[in-house]
Amino acid sequence: MLALRLTRTAHLAVHLRRLLVAVASAGTGFLLLCALGHALSHPDTPGAAALRLAWCAAPLAAAVQLAVAVARTDPGTRPRSGLSAIGLGPGRLMAVSATTTALSASLGSVAALLAYLHLRGDLTSRPPSGRVAADALAVGQSLPAPAVLTLLVLVPACASAAVAQALRPRDPRPAPSAARRGYGRFGAYGWGKARETFGAYGRFGSRTAVAAARPAAAGSHAGGAALVGAGGTLQTQAGEPPAPAPAPAPAPTDGATEPPDAALPTAADTMPAPLPQNTTALPWGIAVLAAGLTVETYTGNASAAPTPGTAPSAGVLIGWALTALGLALAGPGLTHLCGRLLQAVRPGALRLLAGRVLMEESHRVGRPLGVVAAVAAAAYVAATVYDGDGPAFGPLATLGASLVAGCTVATLLTAAVAARHARAGTTDALLRLGAPPATLRGAAAVRAAALLALFGPLTLLVAVLAALPLEH
């Protein structure tokens, strides 16, 4: 009931985004039912039917990605202070969001079933025209109810499960206990707060604090050399923790309004927190992308070009899936790298602002950008292979391509809107400080141009490499 109330009282933009999820679910469910109808019409070719069903994984993944992006931007299920007191904690809000997504996707699945039955003539008693429609709709044959129900439940179940996984409550990792002993650099025994990885001793700047603390610890024969913990606190080799910091000076009691000098914030206190590094998955994305191109090249050279009325082979499907996954994994790292390149070589205020925003939003828009690049590369390959002399690009393939392209573009736009709402406070602060609105619009244009300059050639390169083994 709570999910229905939140759905009913939402804003128009929220309803439009949920309607997009329902449309994507309806299109994907219709394609799944058409794959079932083709399997019923051709019981002697189970391999071709299974391949058609496997190709429905692309619109299914695009619809699930759109559902997750819409659930992230839903203001009704956003955690707020005070809601836990009435039983609406993060876990309950996650369940409400997953239920709302399941309702939207179920509405699309029902619409897909009605459209499929209408085209079959079960609702109007009018037989469809065309051989392709008769093969895909299994005219004259009874539909197995368990198979239909399984295929229609697939999209709502996957979408709600993905939303629950993406919005699940994440507790912060507890800090290690101060009484837990650890090993320092190269076996030095001490009260380390965090385990150091290999190469930490040779990292730039790692020995600066140790060298500064070495004169103070040189006179201690029992303590030995001082060490620096993970938080920057000095620790002795003997295992004794450092003395606690002195307590701050008490507030003045003579009516003064200004705090003492010891309580004034320093430059280190006003510095912003470091931006999250989103370049961890970049090498993995490049490796998966190379593996996908390798699979496409091997399977494309080993098999013939697709004939009219057939889909590409399973090897090509696996190669394209790995390519799309590699671009999606590398998207945040590439966006973060693009922001760093914008700030290189004496940046001005415009490039500095654009680069910092790109680095901050790389975890939001990076992955949708990578998926859009993969879809654009696949569209180039399809336009190259399915040309005037190639195989026919039927209505079902057109529907699937439109679904994938529309869902990925809608996901990118939704992520961009969410990123804009996330930095609304920063934008208001800049305007209050006197920044002209033209500067903010110029920074947005610089960000768009930089992303296009980076992802455009990369998409074209991937598309050309993917299309080479299929052009024979």
VENUR-V397584 format. One record per backbone hydrogen bond with DSSP energy under -1.0 kcal/mol. NH is the residue of the N-H (numbers start at 1). CO is the residue of the C=O. E is the energy in kcal/mol with one decimal. If there is no record, write none. Layout:
BEGIN
NH | CO | E
NH | CO | E
END
This chain:
BEGIN
5 | 1 | -2.3
6 | 2 | -2.5
7 | 3 | -2.0
8 | 4 | -2.2
9 | 5 | -2.2
15 | 11 | -1.9
16 | 12 | -2.2
17 | 13 | -2.0
18 | 14 | -2.2
19 | 15 | -2.2
20 | 16 | -1.9
21 | 17 | -1.6
22 | 18 | -2.1
23 | 19 | -2.5
24 | 20 | -2.5
25 | 21 | -2.3
26 | 22 | -2.3
27 | 23 | -2.5
28 | 24 | -2.3
29 | 25 | -2.6
30 | 26 | -2.1
31 | 27 | -2.0
32 | 28 | -2.1
33 | 29 | -2.1
34 | 30 | -2.1
35 | 31 | -2.0
36 | 32 | -1.8
37 | 33 | -2.5
38 | 34 | -2.3
39 | 35 | -1.8
40 | 36 | -2.0
41 | 37 | -2.0
42 | 38 | -1.7
45 | 42 | -1.2
49 | 45 | -1.4
50 | 46 | -2.3
51 | 47 | -2.0
52 | 48 | -2.1
53 | 49 | -2.1
54 | 50 | -2.1
55 | 51 | -2.0
57 | 54 | -1.8
60 | 56 | -1.7
61 | 57 | -2.5
62 | 58 | -2.1
63 | 59 | -2.4
64 | 60 | -2.2
65 | 61 | -2.3
66 | 62 | -2.1
67 | 63 | -2.2
68 | 64 | -2.1
69 | 65 | -2.2
70 | 66 | -2.4
71 | 67 | -2.2
72 | 68 | -1.9
73 | 69 | -1.1
83 | 80 | -1.2
87 | 84 | -1.3
88 | 83 | -2.7
93 | 89 | -2.4
94 | 90 | -2.0
95 | 91 | -1.9
96 | 92 | -2.2
97 | 93 | -2.4
98 | 94 | -2.4
99 | 95 | -2.2
100 | 96 | -2.5
101 | 97 | -2.2
102 | 98 | -2.2
103 | 99 | -2.2
104 | 100 | -2.1
105 | 101 | -2.6
106 | 102 | -2.3
107 | 103 | -2.0
108 | 104 | -1.6
109 | 105 | -2.0
110 | 106 | -2.3
111 | 107 | -1.9
112 | 108 | -2.1
113 | 109 | -2.1
114 | 110 | -2.3
115 | 111 | -2.3
116 | 112 | -2.3
117 | 113 | -2.5
118 | 114 | -2.2
119 | 115 | -2.2
120 | 116 | -1.7
122 | 117 | -1.8
125 | 121 | -1.8
134 | 130 | -1.7
135 | 131 | -2.3
136 | 132 | -2.2
137 | 133 | -2.0
139 | 134 | -1.2
141 | 138 | -1.6
148 | 144 | -2.2
149 | 145 | -2.6
150 | 146 | -2.3
151 | 147 | -2.3
152 | 148 | -2.2
153 | 149 | -1.9
157 | 153 | -2.3
158 | 154 | -2.4
159 | 155 | -2.6
160 | 156 | -2.5
161 | 157 | -2.2
162 | 158 | -2.3
163 | 159 | -2.2
164 | 160 | -2.4
165 | 161 | -2.0
166 | 162 | -2.3
167 | 163 | -2.4
180 | 177 | -1.2
182 | 190 | -2.1
184 | 188 | -5.2
187 | 184 | -1.0
188 | 185 | -1.1
190 | 182 | -2.1
200 | 197 | -1.6
206 | 203 | -2.0
211 | 207 | -2.3
212 | 208 | -2.0
213 | 209 | -1.7
217 | 213 | -1.4
224 | 220 | -1.6
227 | 235 | -4.5
229 | 233 | -3.0
232 | 229 | -1.2
235 | 227 | -3.4
236 | 240 | -1.1
237 | 223 | -1.1
239 | 236 | -1.1
263 | 260 | -1.2
270 | 266 | -1.3
285 | 281 | -2.6
286 | 282 | -2.3
287 | 283 | -2.2
288 | 284 | -2.7
289 | 285 | -2.4
290 | 286 | -2.4
291 | 287 | -2.1
292 | 288 | -2.4
293 | 289 | -2.3
294 | 290 | -2.0
295 | 291 | -2.4
296 | 292 | -2.3
297 | 293 | -2.3
298 | 294 | -2.4
299 | 295 | -2.6
300 | 296 | -2.4
301 | 297 | -1.9
302 | 298 | -1.5
303 | 299 | -1.3
310 | 307 | -1.9
317 | 313 | -1.7
318 | 314 | -2.4
319 | 315 | -2.4
320 | 316 | -2.6
321 | 317 | -2.2
322 | 318 | -2.4
323 | 319 | -2.2
324 | 320 | -2.5
325 | 321 | -2.3
326 | 322 | -2.5
327 | 323 | -2.3
328 | 324 | -2.2
329 | 325 | -2.3
330 | 326 | -2.2
331 | 327 | -1.0
334 | 330 | -2.5
335 | 331 | -2.4
336 | 332 | -2.4
337 | 333 | -2.4
338 | 334 | -2.2
339 | 335 | -1.9
340 | 336 | -1.7
341 | 337 | -2.3
342 | 338 | -1.6
344 | 341 | -1.1
352 | 348 | -2.2
353 | 349 | -2.2
354 | 350 | -2.3
355 | 351 | -2.6
356 | 352 | -2.2
357 | 353 | -2.0
358 | 354 | -2.0
359 | 355 | -2.2
360 | 356 | -2.1
361 | 357 | -2.3
364 | 361 | -1.1
365 | 361 | -2.4
366 | 362 | -1.3
369 | 365 | -1.7
370 | 366 | -2.1
371 | 367 | -2.2
372 | 368 | -2.4
373 | 369 | -2.2
374 | 370 | -2.0
375 | 371 | -2.3
376 | 372 | -2.5
377 | 373 | -2.2
378 | 374 | -2.2
379 | 375 | -2.2
380 | 376 | -1.9
381 | 377 | -2.1
382 | 378 | -2.5
383 | 379 | -2.4
384 | 380 | -1.7
385 | 381 | -2.8
386 | 382 | -2.7
387 | 385 | -1.3
398 | 394 | -2.1
399 | 395 | -2.3
400 | 396 | -2.5
401 | 397 | -2.6
402 | 398 | -2.4
403 | 399 | -2.3
404 | 400 | -2.3
405 | 401 | -2.5
406 | 402 | -2.7
407 | 403 | -2.6
408 | 404 | -2.2
409 | 405 | -2.2
410 | 406 | -2.4
411 | 407 | -2.2
412 | 408 | -2.1
413 | 409 | -2.4
414 | 410 | -2.3
415 | 411 | -2.4
416 | 412 | -2.2
417 | 413 | -2.3
418 | 414 | -2.3
419 | 415 | -2.3
420 | 416 | -2.1
421 | 417 | -2.2
422 | 418 | -1.8
423 | 419 | -1.6
424 | 421 | -1.1
427 | 423 | -2.3
428 | 424 | -2.4
429 | 425 | -2.0
430 | 426 | -2.3
431 | 427 | -2.1
432 | 428 | -2.2
433 | 429 | -1.7
435 | 430 | -2.5
439 | 436 | -1.0
440 | 436 | -1.1
441 | 437 | -2.3
442 | 438 | -2.4
443 | 439 | -2.3
444 | 440 | -1.9
445 | 441 | -2.1
446 | 442 | -2.3
447 | 443 | -2.2
448 | 444 | -2.3
449 | 445 | -2.4
450 | 446 | -2.4
451 | 447 | -2.4
452 | 448 | -2.2
453 | 449 | -2.3
454 | 450 | -1.5
455 | 451 | -3.0
456 | 452 | -1.9
458 | 454 | -1.0
459 | 455 | -2.5
460 | 456 | -2.2
461 | 457 | -2.4
462 | 458 | -2.4
463 | 459 | -2.4
464 | 460 | -2.4
465 | 461 | -2.3
466 | 462 | -2.1
467 | 463 | -1.9
468 | 464 | -1.3
471 | 468 | -1.1
END
